[in-house]
Amino acid sequence: MSERIVVYVTAPVDKARDLAAALVQAQLAACVNIVPSVRSIYRWKGEVCEDEESLLVIKSRRSAFEALRARVVELHPYEVPEVIALPIEAGHGAYLDWLDDNVSLK
């Protein structure tokens, strides 16, 4: 299983930058890309809802995931924020080395 992961988090547009910066500053993420506008349609408490959100694409390591997840939950305004991790199976070696060097939990 890959040690390197990509984590997806959706957030209100006006909160995405602060959340991304907090994760990078804490060295829980090497990099966070913010996709500024995604339309989310989802079921919440029995109703179908639709909102504009930002998508955070977070590059990190499996060893940092629990701390990253906890920090997102702490800072996020949603009752149940999306925090899902996917393995990075392959990539440019120099980039993957940089990712490893910039996440503190190894």
Secondary structure, 3 states (H helix, E strand, C coil): CCCEEEEEEEECCCCHHHHHHHHHHCCCCCEEEEEEEEEEEEEECCEEEEEEEEEEEEEEEHHHHHHHHHHHHHHCCCCCCCCEEEECCCCCHHHHHHHHHCCCCC
